[in-house]
Amino acid sequence: DTMAVPVVKGVKSRIERFAGAEETYTVEALMQNGWALQAGTSHYLGQGFARAFNVSFSNAQEAREHVHATSWGVSTRLV
């Protein structure tokens, strides 16, 4: 139920972000030798990808809006 792997959470700088992302968050797993290994990332894509691919929804007022998208991933190195 628990991986029991110590991690450090962080936010990537503008130049380290996923292309097109407004923010990229990361968790770095700490290995026994003290090195950090990127184990997972989360990207807030804003509405840019929704505009590019025309992904929208009807809001409570039945007006069309572009979605706010995210992207998540973890490394198989976690297993």
Backbone hydrogen bonds, N-H to C=O, Kabsch-Sander energy under -0.5 kcal/mol:
donor,donor_aa,acceptor,acceptor_aa,energy
8,V,28,E,-2.2
10,G,26,T,-2.5
12,K,24,T,-3.1
16,E,13,S,-0.9
17,R,13,S,-1.1
21,A,18,F,-2.5
22,E,44,Y,-2.9
23,E,44,Y,-1.4
25,Y,42,S,-3.3
26,T,10,G,-2.6
27,V,40,G,-2.2
28,E,8,V,-2.8
29,A,27,V,-0.5
29,A,37,L,-3.0
30,L,6,P,-2.7
31,M,29,A,-0.6
31,M,35,W,-2.9
34,G,31,M,-2.1
37,L,29,A,-2.6
39,A,27,V,-2.6
40,G,27,V,-1.4
41,T,73,G,-2.6
42,S,25,Y,-2.4
43,H,71,S,-3.2
44,Y,23,E,-2.5
45,L,43,H,-0.7
45,L,69,A,-2.6
46,G,69,A,-0.7
48,G,45,L,-1.0
49,F,45,L,-0.6
51,R,47,Q,-2.3
52,A,48,G,-2.1
53,F,49,F,-2.2
54,N,50,A,-0.6
54,N,51,R,-0.6
55,V,50,A,-2.1
56,S,54,N,-0.6
57,F,65,E,-2.4
59,N,57,F,-0.6
59,N,63,A,-2.8
62,E,59,N,-2.3
65,E,57,F,-2.5
67,V,55,V,-1.6
69,A,46,G,-2.6
69,A,67,V,-0.6
71,S,43,H,-1.9
73,G,41,T,-2.2
75,S,39,A,-3.1
78,L,75,S,-1.8
79,V,76,T,-1.4
